[in-house]
Amino acid sequence: MIGRYILAPTVMQNLNKLRQGSGGEIQLTDAIADEIEEGRGVYGLRFRGQRFDCGSKAGFLQATVAFGLAREELKDEFGDYLNDLAAIRKAAE
C-alpha cells in the first residue's frame, strides 16, 4: 500500500487487539477499519508530487538525490558532483 499516515492513538490500541493474519502479520488497514467501524474520523488527502520507494536501496538513493537537487543550498554543488560522476561513467564506457 502506498501511503503516509497521521494516526490517532486509538489506531495503536486497535493494533494491540488484532490477531495475526496472513503470513503472521498484523495489518494496519484492519486497525484503521476499526476506527471507521467505531465512528471515529479517518481522512485522506490526494497527494500530487513525486513518490519514491524507500523500502528499496535504489528508491532510497533516488529520494536522496531528488532531495539534494531540490534544496537551494545544495543543488548547485550536488548537481555538479552528479554531472561529474555521469561524465566519468560515460568516459569509462
PDB file with one MODEL, atoms N, CA, C and O in Angstrom:
MODEL        1
ATOM      1  N   MET A   1       0.850  -1.176   0.000  1.00  0.00           N
ATOM      2  CA  MET A   1       0.000   0.000   0.000  1.00  0.00           C
ATOM      3  C   MET A   1       0.886   1.226   0.000  1.00  0.00           C
ATOM      4  O   MET A   1       1.877   1.302   0.725  1.00  0.00           O
ATOM      5  N   ILE A   2       0.509   2.179  -0.825  1.00  0.00           N
ATOM      6  CA  ILE A   2       1.234   3.437  -0.871  1.00  0.00           C
ATOM      7  C   ILE A   2       0.485   4.406   0.024  1.00  0.00           C
ATOM      8  O   ILE A   2      -0.708   4.640  -0.165  1.00  0.00           O
ATOM      9  N   GLY A   3       1.173   4.958   0.982  1.00  0.00           N
ATOM     10  CA  GLY A   3       0.512   5.929   1.832  1.00  0.00           C
ATOM     11  C   GLY A   3       1.399   6.367   2.970  1.00  0.00           C
ATOM     12  O   GLY A   3       2.333   5.671   3.368  1.00  0.00           O
ATOM     13  N   ARG A   4       1.094   7.498   3.466  1.00  0.00           N
ATOM     14  CA  ARG A   4       1.729   8.027   4.663  1.00  0.00           C
ATOM     15  C   ARG A   4       0.589   8.346   5.609  1.00  0.00           C
ATOM     16  O   ARG A   4      -0.482   8.769   5.174  1.00  0.00           O
ATOM     17  N   TYR A   5       0.808   8.149   6.881  1.00  0.00           N
ATOM     18  CA  TYR A   5      -0.295   8.233   7.820  1.00  0.00           C
ATOM     19  C   TYR A   5       0.009   9.165   8.975  1.00  0.00           C
ATOM     20  O   TYR A   5       1.138   9.254   9.458  1.00  0.00           O
ATOM     21  N   ILE A   6      -1.026   9.850   9.398  1.00  0.00           N
ATOM     22  CA  ILE A   6      -1.046  10.509  10.699  1.00  0.00           C
ATOM     23  C   ILE A   6      -2.154   9.784  11.437  1.00  0.00           C
ATOM     24  O   ILE A   6      -3.328   9.895  11.086  1.00  0.00           O
ATOM     25  N   LEU A   7      -1.772   9.047  12.455  1.00  0.00           N
ATOM     26  CA  LEU A   7      -2.710   8.137  13.108  1.00  0.00           C
ATOM     27  C   LEU A   7      -3.102   8.630  14.493  1.00  0.00           C
ATOM     28  O   LEU A   7      -2.287   9.183  15.232  1.00  0.00           O
ATOM     29  N   ALA A   8      -4.353   8.419  14.820  1.00  0.00           N
ATOM     30  CA  ALA A   8      -4.832   8.689  16.175  1.00  0.00           C
ATOM     31  C   ALA A   8      -4.278   7.608  17.110  1.00  0.00           C
ATOM     32  O   ALA A   8      -4.046   6.479  16.677  1.00  0.00           O
ATOM     33  N   PRO A   9      -4.070   7.935  18.356  1.00  0.00           N
ATOM     34  CA  PRO A   9      -3.564   6.937  19.307  1.00  0.00           C
ATOM     35  C   PRO A   9      -4.444   5.684  19.381  1.00  0.00           C
ATOM     36  O   PRO A   9      -3.954   4.596  19.685  1.00  0.00           O
ATOM     37  N   THR A  10      -5.732   5.838  19.105  1.00  0.00           N
ATOM     38  CA  THR A  10      -6.620   4.670  19.168  1.00  0.00           C
ATOM     39  C   THR A  10      -6.270   3.626  18.119  1.00  0.00           C
ATOM     40  O   THR A  10      -6.546   2.442  18.314  1.00  0.00           O
ATOM     41  N   VAL A  11      -5.665   4.043  17.006  1.00  0.00           N
ATOM     42  CA  VAL A  11      -5.250   3.063  15.996  1.00  0.00           C
ATOM     43  C   VAL A  11      -4.202   2.124  16.592  1.00  0.00           C
ATOM     44  O   VAL A  11      -4.223   0.922  16.330  1.00  0.00           O
ATOM     45  N   MET A  12      -3.304   2.662  17.378  1.00  0.00           N
ATOM     46  CA  MET A  12      -2.283   1.824  18.016  1.00  0.00           C
ATOM     47  C   MET A  12      -2.930   0.854  19.015  1.00  0.00           C
ATOM     48  O   MET A  12      -2.501  -0.292  19.147  1.00  0.00           O
ATOM     49  N   GLN A  13      -3.949   1.321  19.704  1.00  0.00           N
ATOM     50  CA  GLN A  13      -4.685   0.431  20.613  1.00  0.00           C
ATOM     51  C   GLN A  13      -5.375  -0.664  19.813  1.00  0.00           C
ATOM     52  O   GLN A  13      -5.396  -1.821  20.233  1.00  0.00           O
ATOM     53  N   ASN A  14      -5.943  -0.306  18.656  1.00  0.00           N
ATOM     54  CA  ASN A  14      -6.582  -1.295  17.788  1.00  0.00           C
ATOM     55  C   ASN A  14      -5.572  -2.348  17.338  1.00  0.00           C
ATOM     56  O   ASN A  14      -5.895  -3.535  17.289  1.00  0.00           O
ATOM     57  N   LEU A  15      -4.371  -1.930  17.015  1.00  0.00           N
ATOM     58  CA  LEU A  15      -3.337  -2.877  16.585  1.00  0.00           C
ATOM     59  C   LEU A  15      -3.053  -3.909  17.671  1.00  0.00           C
ATOM     60  O   LEU A  15      -2.853  -5.090  17.388  1.00  0.00           O
ATOM     61  N   ASN A  16      -3.039  -3.444  18.914  1.00  0.00           N
ATOM     62  CA  ASN A  16      -2.767  -4.356  20.028  1.00  0.00           C
ATOM     63  C   ASN A  16      -3.849  -5.420  20.186  1.00  0.00           C
ATOM     64  O   ASN A  16      -3.585  -6.490  20.735  1.00  0.00           O
ATOM     65  N   LYS A  17      -5.066  -5.141  19.711  1.00  0.00           N
ATOM     66  CA  LYS A  17      -6.185  -6.078  19.858  1.00  0.00           C
ATOM     67  C   LYS A  17      -6.291  -7.072  18.700  1.00  0.00           C
ATOM     68  O   LYS A  17      -6.994  -8.077  18.811  1.00  0.00           O
ATOM     69  N   LEU A  18      -5.608  -6.804  17.606  1.00  0.00           N
ATOM     70  CA  LEU A  18      -5.764  -7.634  16.404  1.00  0.00           C
ATOM     71  C   LEU A  18      -5.004  -8.940  16.511  1.00  0.00           C
ATOM     72  O   LEU A  18      -3.965  -9.030  17.164  1.00  0.00           O
ATOM     73  N   ARG A  19      -5.550  -9.947  15.855  1.00  0.00           N
ATOM     74  CA  ARG A  19      -4.856 -11.225  15.724  1.00  0.00           C
ATOM     75  C   ARG A  19      -4.015 -11.202  14.469  1.00  0.00           C
ATOM     76  O   ARG A  19      -4.285 -10.449  13.533  1.00  0.00           O
ATOM     77  N   GLN A  20      -2.997 -12.031  14.461  1.00  0.00           N
ATOM     78  CA  GLN A  20      -2.152 -12.134  13.279  1.00  0.00           C
ATOM     79  C   GLN A  20      -2.947 -12.698  12.116  1.00  0.00           C
ATOM     80  O   GLN A  20      -3.761 -13.608  12.276  1.00  0.00           O
ATOM     81  N   GLY A  21      -2.690 -12.138  10.946  1.00  0.00           N
ATOM     82  CA  GLY A  21      -3.365 -12.606   9.744  1.00  0.00           C
ATOM     83  C   GLY A  21      -2.417 -13.393   8.866  1.00  0.00           C
ATOM     84  O   GLY A  21      -1.556 -14.124   9.356  1.00  0.00           O
ATOM     85  N   SER A  22      -2.583 -13.239   7.577  1.00  0.00           N
ATOM     86  CA  SER A  22      -1.777 -13.944   6.589  1.00  0.00           C
ATOM     87  C   SER A  22      -0.294 -13.679   6.812  1.00  0.00           C
ATOM     88  O   SER A  22       0.120 -12.533   6.983  1.00  0.00           O
ATOM     89  N   GLY A  23       0.492 -14.731   6.810  1.00  0.00           N
ATOM     90  CA  GLY A  23       1.929 -14.596   6.982  1.00  0.00           C
ATOM     91  C   GLY A  23       2.335 -14.177   8.378  1.00  0.00           C
ATOM     92  O   GLY A  23       3.473 -13.758   8.590  1.00  0.00           O
ATOM     93  N   GLY A  24       1.417 -14.283   9.347  1.00  0.00           N
ATOM     94  CA  GLY A  24       1.738 -13.910  10.718  1.00  0.00           C
ATOM     95  C   GLY A  24       1.804 -12.410  10.944  1.00  0.00           C
ATOM     96  O   GLY A  24       2.335 -11.956  11.957  1.00  0.00           O
ATOM     97  N   GLU A  25       1.267 -11.632  10.001  1.00  0.00           N
ATOM     98  CA  GLU A  25       1.336 -10.180  10.108  1.00  0.00           C
ATOM     99  C   GLU A  25       0.055  -9.600  10.703  1.00  0.00           C
ATOM    100  O   GLU A  25      -1.034 -10.150  10.538  1.00  0.00           O
ATOM    101  N   ILE A  26       0.213  -8.496  11.385  1.00  0.00           N
ATOM    102  CA  ILE A  26      -0.916  -7.706  11.849  1.00  0.00           C
ATOM    103  C   ILE A  26      -1.064  -6.564  10.850  1.00  0.00           C
ATOM    104  O   ILE A  26      -0.087  -5.883  10.537  1.00  0.00           O
ATOM    105  N   GLN A  27      -2.262  -6.353  10.355  1.00  0.00           N
ATOM    106  CA  GLN A  27      -2.485  -5.401   9.278  1.00  0.00           C
ATOM    107  C   GLN A  27      -2.933  -4.033   9.795  1.00  0.00           C
ATOM    108  O   GLN A  27      -3.917  -3.921  10.528  1.00  0.00           O
ATOM    109  N   LEU A  28      -2.197  -3.004   9.402  1.00  0.00           N
ATOM    110  CA  LEU A  28      -2.558  -1.640   9.763  1.00  0.00           C
ATOM    111  C   LEU A  28      -3.938  -1.282   9.216  1.00  0.00           C
ATOM    112  O   LEU A  28      -4.713  -0.589   9.876  1.00  0.00           O
ATOM    113  N   THR A  29      -4.241  -1.756   8.011  1.00  0.00           N
ATOM    114  CA  THR A  29      -5.540  -1.436   7.416  1.00  0.00           C
ATOM    115  C   THR A  29      -6.688  -1.968   8.264  1.00  0.00           C
ATOM    116  O   THR A  29      -7.752  -1.350   8.311  1.00  0.00           O
ATOM    117  N   ASP A  30      -6.497  -3.097   8.933  1.00  0.00           N
ATOM    118  CA  ASP A  30      -7.532  -3.627   9.822  1.00  0.00           C
ATOM    119  C   ASP A  30      -7.739  -2.699  11.021  1.00  0.00           C
ATOM    120  O   ASP A  30      -8.871  -2.482  11.452  1.00  0.00           O
ATOM    121  N   ALA A  31      -6.659  -2.162  11.549  1.00  0.00           N
ATOM    122  CA  ALA A  31      -6.768  -1.246  12.691  1.00  0.00           C
ATOM    123  C   ALA A  31      -7.449   0.052  12.271  1.00  0.00           C
ATOM    124  O   ALA A  31      -8.211   0.631  13.044  1.00  0.00           O
ATOM    125  N   ILE A  32      -7.181   0.509  11.060  1.00  0.00           N
ATOM    126  CA  ILE A  32      -7.839   1.716  10.551  1.00  0.00           C
ATOM    127  C   ILE A  32      -9.317   1.434  10.302  1.00  0.00           C
ATOM    128  O   ILE A  32     -10.167   2.282  10.570  1.00  0.00           O
ATOM    129  N   ALA A  33      -9.622   0.250   9.792  1.00  0.00           N
ATOM    130  CA  ALA A  33     -11.024  -0.130   9.568  1.00  0.00           C
ATOM    131  C   ALA A  33     -11.796  -0.129  10.886  1.00  0.00           C
ATOM    132  O   ALA A  33     -12.970   0.240  10.920  1.00  0.00           O
ATOM    133  N   ASP A  34     -11.142  -0.538  11.961  1.00  0.00           N
ATOM    134  CA  ASP A  34     -11.785  -0.498  13.280  1.00  0.00           C
ATOM    135  C   ASP A  34     -12.153   0.941  13.663  1.00  0.00           C
ATOM    136  O   ASP A  34     -13.183   1.169  14.297  1.00  0.00           O
ATOM    137  N   GLU A  35     -11.320   1.903  13.281  1.00  0.00           N
ATOM    138  CA  GLU A  35     -11.623   3.312  13.545  1.00  0.00           C
ATOM    139  C   GLU A  35     -12.927   3.709  12.864  1.00  0.00           C
ATOM    140  O   GLU A  35     -13.777   4.376  13.454  1.00  0.00           O
ATOM    141  N   ILE A  36     -13.065   3.286  11.616  1.00  0.00           N
ATOM    142  CA  ILE A  36     -14.268   3.609  10.852  1.00  0.00           C
ATOM    143  C   ILE A  36     -15.487   2.957  11.481  1.00  0.00           C
ATOM    144  O   ILE A  36     -16.531   3.594  11.624  1.00  0.00           O
ATOM    145  N   GLU A  37     -15.361   1.691  11.858  1.00  0.00           N
ATOM    146  CA  GLU A  37     -16.479   0.964  12.482  1.00  0.00           C
ATOM    147  C   GLU A  37     -16.905   1.607  13.792  1.00  0.00           C
ATOM    148  O   GLU A  37     -18.082   1.573  14.152  1.00  0.00           O
ATOM    149  N   GLU A  38     -15.952   2.192  14.504  1.00  0.00           N
ATOM    150  CA  GLU A  38     -16.260   2.846  15.787  1.00  0.00           C
ATOM    151  C   GLU A  38     -16.768   4.274  15.597  1.00  0.00           C
ATOM    152  O   GLU A  38     -17.082   4.958  16.572  1.00  0.00           O
ATOM    153  N   GLY A  39     -16.850   4.728  14.332  1.00  0.00           N
ATOM    154  CA  GLY A  39     -17.376   6.061  14.046  1.00  0.00           C
ATOM    155  C   GLY A  39     -16.375   7.183  14.247  1.00  0.00           C
ATOM    156  O   GLY A  39     -16.752   8.354  14.284  1.00  0.00           O
ATOM    157  N   ARG A  40     -15.108   6.837  14.377  1.00  0.00           N
ATOM    158  CA  ARG A  40     -14.086   7.878  14.510  1.00  0.00           C
ATOM    159  C   ARG A  40     -13.629   8.284  13.109  1.00  0.00           C
ATOM    160  O   ARG A  40     -13.637   7.469  12.186  1.00  0.00           O
ATOM    161  N   GLY A  41     -13.239   9.523  12.961  1.00  0.00           N
ATOM    162  CA  GLY A  41     -12.881  10.056  11.647  1.00  0.00           C
ATOM    163  C   GLY A  41     -11.593   9.472  11.094  1.00  0.00           C
ATOM    164  O   GLY A  41     -10.585   9.369  11.793  1.00  0.00           O
ATOM    165  N   VAL A  42     -11.646   9.097   9.838  1.00  0.00           N
ATOM    166  CA  VAL A  42     -10.472   8.694   9.073  1.00  0.00           C
ATOM    167  C   VAL A  42     -10.517   9.513   7.790  1.00  0.00           C
ATOM    168  O   VAL A  42     -11.514   9.492   7.068  1.00  0.00           O
ATOM    169  N   TYR A  43      -9.458  10.220   7.516  1.00  0.00           N
ATOM    170  CA  TYR A  43      -9.463  11.154   6.396  1.00  0.00           C
ATOM    171  C   TYR A  43      -8.293  10.855   5.462  1.00  0.00           C
ATOM    172  O   TYR A  43      -7.272  10.302   5.870  1.00  0.00           O
ATOM    173  N   GLY A  44      -8.470  11.231   4.221  1.00  0.00           N
ATOM    174  CA  GLY A  44      -7.423  11.032   3.230  1.00  0.00           C
ATOM    175  C   GLY A  44      -7.122  12.334   2.507  1.00  0.00           C
ATOM    176  O   GLY A  44      -7.927  13.266   2.505  1.00  0.00           O
ATOM    177  N   LEU A  45      -5.965  12.376   1.904  1.00  0.00           N
ATOM    178  CA  LEU A  45      -5.554  13.519   1.108  1.00  0.00           C
ATOM    179  C   LEU A  45      -4.858  12.988  -0.142  1.00  0.00           C
ATOM    180  O   LEU A  45      -3.895  12.227  -0.054  1.00  0.00           O
ATOM    181  N   ARG A  46      -5.356  13.398  -1.301  1.00  0.00           N
ATOM    182  CA  ARG A  46      -4.695  13.022  -2.551  1.00  0.00           C
ATOM    183  C   ARG A  46      -3.449  13.884  -2.693  1.00  0.00           C
ATOM    184  O   ARG A  46      -3.504  15.113  -2.635  1.00  0.00           O
ATOM    185  N   PHE A  47      -2.356  13.221  -2.878  1.00  0.00           N
ATOM    186  CA  PHE A  47      -1.062  13.877  -2.953  1.00  0.00           C
ATOM    187  C   PHE A  47      -0.625  13.987  -4.405  1.00  0.00           C
ATOM    188  O   PHE A  47      -0.696  13.019  -5.162  1.00  0.00           O
ATOM    189  N   ARG A  48      -0.179  15.155  -4.780  1.00  0.00           N
ATOM    190  CA  ARG A  48       0.413  15.332  -6.101  1.00  0.00           C
ATOM    191  C   ARG A  48       1.893  15.619  -5.901  1.00  0.00           C
ATOM    192  O   ARG A  48       2.275  16.541  -5.181  1.00  0.00           O
ATOM    193  N   GLY A  49       2.697  14.826  -6.541  1.00  0.00           N
ATOM    194  CA  GLY A  49       4.136  15.009  -6.408  1.00  0.00           C
ATOM    195  C   GLY A  49       4.849  13.717  -6.750  1.00  0.00           C
ATOM    196  O   GLY A  49       4.252  12.765  -7.254  1.00  0.00           O
ATOM    197  N   GLN A  50       6.096  13.710  -6.473  1.00  0.00           N
ATOM    198  CA  GLN A  50       6.912  12.536  -6.782  1.00  0.00           C
ATOM    199  C   GLN A  50       6.989  11.636  -5.562  1.00  0.00           C
ATOM    200  O   GLN A  50       7.108  12.105  -4.430  1.00  0.00           O
ATOM    201  N   ARG A  51       6.917  10.331  -5.813  1.00  0.00           N
ATOM    202  CA  ARG A  51       6.959   9.341  -4.747  1.00  0.00           C
ATOM    203  C   ARG A  51       8.144   8.424  -4.987  1.00  0.00           C
ATOM    204  O   ARG A  51       8.463   8.095  -6.130  1.00  0.00           O
ATOM    205  N   PHE A  52       8.787   8.016  -3.920  1.00  0.00           N
ATOM    206  CA  PHE A  52       9.924   7.107  -4.005  1.00  0.00           C
ATOM    207  C   PHE A  52       9.668   5.906  -3.115  1.00  0.00           C
ATOM    208  O   PHE A  52       9.082   6.029  -2.039  1.00  0.00           O
ATOM    209  N   ASP A  53      10.106   4.758  -3.567  1.00  0.00           N
ATOM    210  CA  ASP A  53      10.004   3.538  -2.772  1.00  0.00           C
ATOM    211  C   ASP A  53      11.249   3.433  -1.905  1.00  0.00           C
ATOM    212  O   ASP A  53      12.251   2.841  -2.309  1.00  0.00           O
ATOM    213  N   CYS A  54      11.181   4.005  -0.719  1.00  0.00           N
ATOM    214  CA  CYS A  54      12.339   3.999   0.171  1.00  0.00           C
ATOM    215  C   CYS A  54      12.511   2.669   0.893  1.00  0.00           C
ATOM    216  O   CYS A  54      13.380   2.528   1.754  1.00  0.00           O
ATOM    217  N   GLY A  55      11.680   1.698   0.537  1.00  0.00           N
ATOM    218  CA  GLY A  55      11.865   0.339   1.045  1.00  0.00           C
ATOM    219  C   GLY A  55      12.891  -0.419   0.229  1.00  0.00           C
ATOM    220  O   GLY A  55      13.274  -1.531   0.593  1.00  0.00           O
ATOM    221  N   SER A  56      13.341   0.169  -0.875  1.00  0.00           N
ATOM    222  CA  SER A  56      14.412  -0.446  -1.667  1.00  0.00           C
ATOM    223  C   SER A  56      15.631   0.462  -1.603  1.00  0.00           C
ATOM    224  O   SER A  56      15.505   1.671  -1.405  1.00  0.00           O
ATOM    225  N   LYS A  57      16.798  -0.117  -1.769  1.00  0.00           N
ATOM    226  CA  LYS A  57      18.027   0.676  -1.722  1.00  0.00           C
ATOM    227  C   LYS A  57      18.057   1.705  -2.848  1.00  0.00           C
ATOM    228  O   LYS A  57      18.419   2.861  -2.630  1.00  0.00           O
ATOM    229  N   ALA A  58      17.674   1.281  -4.054  1.00  0.00           N
ATOM    230  CA  ALA A  58      17.681   2.203  -5.192  1.00  0.00           C
ATOM    231  C   ALA A  58      16.690   3.340  -4.977  1.00  0.00           C
ATOM    232  O   ALA A  58      17.004   4.494  -5.268  1.00  0.00           O
ATOM    233  N   GLY A  59      15.499   3.030  -4.472  1.00  0.00           N
ATOM    234  CA  GLY A  59      14.497   4.063  -4.218  1.00  0.00           C
ATOM    235  C   GLY A  59      14.957   5.057  -3.173  1.00  0.00           C
ATOM    236  O   GLY A  59      14.709   6.256  -3.296  1.00  0.00           O
ATOM    237  N   PHE A  60      15.630   4.561  -2.138  1.00  0.00           N
ATOM    238  CA  PHE A  60      16.155   5.445  -1.104  1.00  0.00           C
ATOM    239  C   PHE A  60      17.186   6.396  -1.697  1.00  0.00           C
ATOM    240  O   PHE A  60      17.185   7.589  -1.394  1.00  0.00           O
ATOM    241  N   LEU A  61      18.066   5.867  -2.539  1.00  0.00           N
ATOM    242  CA  LEU A  61      19.078   6.714  -3.172  1.00  0.00           C
ATOM    243  C   LEU A  61      18.434   7.727  -4.114  1.00  0.00           C
ATOM    244  O   LEU A  61      18.860   8.880  -4.168  1.00  0.00           O
ATOM    245  N   GLN A  62      17.417   7.307  -4.853  1.00  0.00           N
ATOM    246  CA  GLN A  62      16.704   8.231  -5.743  1.00  0.00           C
ATOM    247  C   GLN A  62      16.088   9.369  -4.943  1.00  0.00           C
ATOM    248  O   GLN A  62      16.165  10.527  -5.353  1.00  0.00           O
ATOM    249  N   ALA A  63      15.482   9.052  -3.813  1.00  0.00           N
ATOM    250  CA  ALA A  63      14.878  10.078  -2.960  1.00  0.00           C
ATOM    251  C   ALA A  63      15.937  11.035  -2.434  1.00  0.00           C
ATOM    252  O   ALA A  63      15.709  12.242  -2.363  1.00  0.00           O
ATOM    253  N   THR A  64      17.085  10.500  -2.068  1.00  0.00           N
ATOM    254  CA  THR A  64      18.168  11.329  -1.555  1.00  0.00           C
ATOM    255  C   THR A  64      18.664  12.299  -2.623  1.00  0.00           C
ATOM    256  O   THR A  64      18.895  13.476  -2.346  1.00  0.00           O
ATOM    257  N   VAL A  65      18.824  11.796  -3.844  1.00  0.00           N
ATOM    258  CA  VAL A  65      19.273  12.656  -4.943  1.00  0.00           C
ATOM    259  C   VAL A  65      18.227  13.746  -5.225  1.00  0.00           C
ATOM    260  O   VAL A  65      18.578  14.916  -5.372  1.00  0.00           O
ATOM    261  N   ALA A  66      16.967  13.368  -5.298  1.00  0.00           N
ATOM    262  CA  ALA A  66      15.910  14.345  -5.554  1.00  0.00           C
ATOM    263  C   ALA A  66      15.879  15.408  -4.456  1.00  0.00           C
ATOM    264  O   ALA A  66      15.708  16.594  -4.738  1.00  0.00           O
ATOM    265  N   PHE A  67      16.043  14.984  -3.222  1.00  0.00           N
ATOM    266  CA  PHE A  67      16.064  15.926  -2.098  1.00  0.00           C
ATOM    267  C   PHE A  67      17.239  16.888  -2.242  1.00  0.00           C
ATOM    268  O   PHE A  67      17.079  18.098  -2.082  1.00  0.00           O
ATOM    269  N   GLY A  68      18.418  16.349  -2.543  1.00  0.00           N
ATOM    270  CA  GLY A  68      19.609  17.191  -2.692  1.00  0.00           C
ATOM    271  C   GLY A  68      19.465  18.209  -3.806  1.00  0.00           C
ATOM    272  O   GLY A  68      19.872  19.361  -3.655  1.00  0.00           O
ATOM    273  N   LEU A  69      18.887  17.788  -4.928  1.00  0.00           N
ATOM    274  CA  LEU A  69      18.727  18.692  -6.063  1.00  0.00           C
ATOM    275  C   LEU A  69      17.626  19.724  -5.843  1.00  0.00           C
ATOM    276  O   LEU A  69      17.627  20.773  -6.487  1.00  0.00           O
ATOM    277  N   ALA A  70      16.692  19.441  -4.945  1.00  0.00           N
ATOM    278  CA  ALA A  70      15.598  20.361  -4.669  1.00  0.00           C
ATOM    279  C   ALA A  70      15.981  21.450  -3.652  1.00  0.00           C
ATOM    280  O   ALA A  70      15.293  22.465  -3.537  1.00  0.00           O
ATOM    281  N   ARG A  71      17.065  21.233  -2.929  1.00  0.00           N
ATOM    282  CA  ARG A  71      17.476  22.192  -1.901  1.00  0.00           C
ATOM    283  C   ARG A  71      18.322  23.294  -2.505  1.00  0.00           C
ATOM    284  O   ARG A  71      19.344  23.029  -3.138  1.00  0.00           O
ATOM    285  N   GLU A  72      17.897  24.519  -2.310  1.00  0.00           N
ATOM    286  CA  GLU A  72      18.586  25.674  -2.887  1.00  0.00           C
ATOM    287  C   GLU A  72      20.064  25.700  -2.504  1.00  0.00           C
ATOM    288  O   GLU A  72      20.923  25.979  -3.340  1.00  0.00           O
ATOM    289  N   GLU A  73      20.355  25.409  -1.239  1.00  0.00           N
ATOM    290  CA  GLU A  73      21.739  25.498  -0.758  1.00  0.00           C
ATOM    291  C   GLU A  73      22.606  24.309  -1.183  1.00  0.00           C
ATOM    292  O   GLU A  73      23.821  24.337  -0.984  1.00  0.00           O
ATOM    293  N   LEU A  74      22.009  23.277  -1.757  1.00  0.00           N
ATOM    294  CA  LEU A  74      22.764  22.076  -2.153  1.00  0.00           C
ATOM    295  C   LEU A  74      22.792  21.844  -3.657  1.00  0.00           C
ATOM    296  O   LEU A  74      23.717  21.216  -4.173  1.00  0.00           O
ATOM    297  N   LYS A  75      21.785  22.346  -4.363  1.00  0.00           N
ATOM    298  CA  LYS A  75      21.565  21.902  -5.737  1.00  0.00           C
ATOM    299  C   LYS A  75      22.732  22.173  -6.677  1.00  0.00           C
ATOM    300  O   LYS A  75      23.028  21.329  -7.522  1.00  0.00           O
ATOM    301  N   ASP A  76      23.402  23.306  -6.567  1.00  0.00           N
ATOM    302  CA  ASP A  76      24.494  23.594  -7.494  1.00  0.00           C
ATOM    303  C   ASP A  76      25.696  22.676  -7.265  1.00  0.00           C
ATOM    304  O   ASP A  76      26.180  22.037  -8.198  1.00  0.00           O
ATOM    305  N   GLU A  77      26.167  22.615  -6.040  1.00  0.00           N
ATOM    306  CA  GLU A  77      27.330  21.778  -5.730  1.00  0.00           C
ATOM    307  C   GLU A  77      27.024  20.305  -5.942  1.00  0.00           C
ATOM    308  O   GLU A  77      27.834  19.570  -6.507  1.00  0.00           O
ATOM    309  N   PHE A  78      25.854  19.878  -5.489  1.00  0.00           N
ATOM    310  CA  PHE A  78      25.476  18.466  -5.628  1.00  0.00           C
ATOM    311  C   PHE A  78      25.231  18.113  -7.095  1.00  0.00           C
ATOM    312  O   PHE A  78      25.614  17.035  -7.549  1.00  0.00           O
ATOM    313  N   GLY A  79      24.591  19.026  -7.834  1.00  0.00           N
ATOM    314  CA  GLY A  79      24.360  18.802  -9.261  1.00  0.00           C
ATOM    315  C   GLY A  79      25.659  18.687 -10.025  1.00  0.00           C
ATOM    316  O   GLY A  79      25.785  17.845 -10.914  1.00  0.00           O
ATOM    317  N   ASP A  80      26.636  19.530  -9.687  1.00  0.00           N
ATOM    318  CA  ASP A  80      27.955  19.439 -10.323  1.00  0.00           C
ATOM    319  C   ASP A  80      28.598  18.087 -10.039  1.00  0.00           C
ATOM    320  O   ASP A  80      29.189  17.474 -10.929  1.00  0.00           O
ATOM    321  N   TYR A  81      28.484  17.629  -8.809  1.00  0.00           N
ATOM    322  CA  TYR A  81      29.028  16.327  -8.427  1.00  0.00           C
ATOM    323  C   TYR A  81      28.389  15.203  -9.247  1.00  0.00           C
ATOM    324  O   TYR A  81      29.083  14.324  -9.757  1.00  0.00           O
ATOM    325  N   LEU A  82      27.081  15.242  -9.365  1.00  0.00           N
ATOM    326  CA  LEU A  82      26.388  14.205 -10.146  1.00  0.00           C
ATOM    327  C   LEU A  82      26.780  14.268 -11.620  1.00  0.00           C
ATOM    328  O   LEU A  82      26.955  13.232 -12.263  1.00  0.00           O
ATOM    329  N   ASN A  83      26.918  15.476 -12.155  1.00  0.00           N
ATOM    330  CA  ASN A  83      27.355  15.611 -13.545  1.00  0.00           C
ATOM    331  C   ASN A  83      28.758  15.049 -13.739  1.00  0.00           C
ATOM    332  O   ASN A  83      29.030  14.396 -14.747  1.00  0.00           O
ATOM    333  N   ASP A  84      29.646  15.296 -12.786  1.00  0.00           N
ATOM    334  CA  ASP A  84      31.000  14.743 -12.858  1.00  0.00           C
ATOM    335  C   ASP A  84      30.953  13.217 -12.843  1.00  0.00           C
ATOM    336  O   ASP A  84      31.659  12.564 -13.612  1.00  0.00           O
ATOM    337  N   LEU A  85      30.127  12.653 -11.972  1.00  0.00           N
ATOM    338  CA  LEU A  85      30.003  11.187 -11.911  1.00  0.00           C
ATOM    339  C   LEU A  85      29.489  10.621 -13.234  1.00  0.00           C
ATOM    340  O   LEU A  85      29.980   9.602 -13.719  1.00  0.00           O
ATOM    341  N   ALA A  86      28.497  11.294 -13.807  1.00  0.00           N
ATOM    342  CA  ALA A  86      27.932  10.829 -15.075  1.00  0.00           C
ATOM    343  C   ALA A  86      28.987  10.896 -16.192  1.00  0.00           C
ATOM    344  O   ALA A  86      29.064  10.003 -17.036  1.00  0.00           O
ATOM    345  N   ALA A  87      29.789  11.951 -16.184  1.00  0.00           N
ATOM    346  CA  ALA A  87      30.834  12.094 -17.207  1.00  0.00           C
ATOM    347  C   ALA A  87      31.889  11.006 -17.058  1.00  0.00           C
ATOM    348  O   ALA A  87      32.351  10.445 -18.051  1.00  0.00           O
ATOM    349  N   ILE A  88      32.266  10.710 -15.830  1.00  0.00           N
ATOM    350  CA  ILE A  88      33.254   9.643 -15.585  1.00  0.00           C
ATOM    351  C   ILE A  88      32.699   8.300 -16.052  1.00  0.00           C
ATOM    352  O   ILE A  88      33.405   7.515 -16.685  1.00  0.00           O
ATOM    353  N   ARG A  89      31.448   8.045 -15.739  1.00  0.00           N
ATOM    354  CA  ARG A  89      30.820   6.786 -16.144  1.00  0.00           C
ATOM    355  C   ARG A  89      30.769   6.672 -17.666  1.00  0.00           C
ATOM    356  O   ARG A  89      31.068   5.620 -18.230  1.00  0.00           O
ATOM    357  N   LYS A  90      30.389   7.763 -18.321  1.00  0.00           N
ATOM    358  CA  LYS A  90      30.315   7.755 -19.790  1.00  0.00           C
ATOM    359  C   LYS A  90      31.690   7.550 -20.405  1.00  0.00           C
ATOM    360  O   LYS A  90      31.828   6.812 -21.380  1.00  0.00           O
ATOM    361  N   ALA A  91      32.707   8.197 -19.845  1.00  0.00           N
ATOM    362  CA  ALA A  91      34.074   8.057 -20.358  1.00  0.00           C
ATOM    363  C   ALA A  91      34.590   6.631 -20.180  1.00  0.00           C
ATOM    364  O   ALA A  91      35.396   6.157 -20.980  1.00  0.00           O
ATOM    365  N   ALA A  92      34.131   5.955 -19.141  1.00  0.00           N
ATOM    366  CA  ALA A  92      34.570   4.578 -18.873  1.00  0.00           C
ATOM    367  C   ALA A  92      33.967   3.584 -19.839  1.00  0.00           C
ATOM    368  O   ALA A  92      34.493   2.484 -20.011  1.00  0.00           O
ATOM    369  N   GLU A  93      32.851   3.964 -20.480  1.00  0.00           N
ATOM    370  CA  GLU A  93      32.196   3.065 -21.430  1.00  0.00           C
ATOM    371  C   GLU A  93      32.988   3.062 -22.670  1.00  0.00           C
ATOM    372  O   GLU A  93      32.634   2.374 -23.627  1.00  0.00           O
TER     373      GLU A  93
ENDMDL
END
